[in-house]
Amino acid sequence: MPADVFGERYRFLPKEQLLTFEEITRLSRILVSLGALKIRLTGGEPLVRPGIERLAAQIARLPGVEDLAMTTNGYLLASKAQALKDAGLRRLTVSLDSLDDEVFKRLNGQRVGVQRILDGITAAEAAGFAPIKINTVVQRGVNDHTVVELARFCRERGHIVRFIEYMDVGTLNGWKLEQVVPAEELVSLIDAELPLEPVGGNYPGEVAMRYRYRDGGGEIGVIASVTKPFCGGCTRLRLSPDGSLYTCLFAAIGTDLRQPLRSGASDDEIRQVIAGLWQRRDDRYSEIRTSQTAAHTRKVEMYQIGG
Ligand SMILES: C[S@@+](CC[C@H](N)C(=O)[O-])C[C@H]1O[C@@H](n2cnc3c(N)ncnc32)[C@H](O)[C@@H]1O
């Protein structure tokens, strides 16, 4: 959400347009009845939603939810970690693109230093989250020179770092193919200093390719969403805060569920809308991506549907 677009004058969605926790929990229950096993609270930034731990507790209690996770930028984590753990959140991913303060500040508009995020991670460890995952988006010429330092830090602290290829999400990041550091190159970079070997996937549809340190000192993941797209194995649905369901990170439009939710539709009617959407989906944007599609395709912004 670049500050020049979303500055002080930007009018955010009025509260009544956001789904309530009860509405999100109801949709979660319906999605679980259709086969969803894993739910992730992402964003935007999930921790700016007041009382998010209440939503986590409601979802954690739903029968059939096998995994409840959150991705956060870590800015508010120090004060929220324990409440999230107590609420039943199982796993935590913190985004951290560099340990170098200057690089990190350049990426977040000079607002936040690394230490604040590290304090959040420490609080999450103290609350009992383990292992914590760290998401690092790598951009050539921006933070690629800090990748090995970050890998070393995560290895020492027992975190699982996942290096993500920079993607053309939304329409505002001015993505260029030259900015992408291919996952293969990232693995070679780290392997040269901290020898690695590949590990088989955890589960079908897992997006990260995993590597472990040859000396047994933990593992890393790389997400090759640009150089090795995995559209065919994608099983994700994304729900925006205002109640639209998206079958792809790169979709232009979503399917509105807020209207049926608020006009008295039964669970079965909503289930049919979702099932129909799922059966029709044929998204494969990452397989057809070119510089042309990146520049000219209308896409939902990432702050609306998370990563
Ligand atoms: C959009 S954020 C939302 C959650 C939260 N605000 C955060 O910062 O973690 C989810 C994940 O998407 C990743 N991400 C953001 N922009 C990206 C891009 N252009 N390419 C690849 N991943 C990206 C972030 O690094 C983050 O780990």
The ligand as an ORCA input file, in Angstrom:
! r2SCAN-3c Opt
* xyz 0 1
  C       0.580     -9.496      1.372
  S       1.282     -9.996      2.905
  C      -0.092     -9.915      3.968
  C       0.180    -10.210      5.411
  C       0.975     -9.195      6.198
  N       0.584     -7.833      6.018
  C       2.447     -9.353      5.967
  O       3.142     -8.384      5.678
  O       2.938    -10.474      6.141
  C       1.523    -11.703      2.715
  C       2.823    -12.118      2.113
  O       2.913    -11.704      0.752
  C       4.241    -11.382      0.465
  N       4.345    -10.493     -0.694
  C       3.998     -9.197     -0.748
  N       4.259     -8.673     -1.954
  C       4.792     -9.669     -2.697
  C       5.279     -9.754     -4.040
  N       5.266     -8.697     -4.856
  N       5.765    -10.932     -4.472
  C       5.790    -12.006     -3.639
  N       5.329    -11.999     -2.377
  C       4.844    -10.839     -1.906
  C       4.690    -10.702      1.734
  O       6.056    -10.671      1.878
  C       4.020    -11.509      2.799
  O       4.854    -12.503      3.308
*
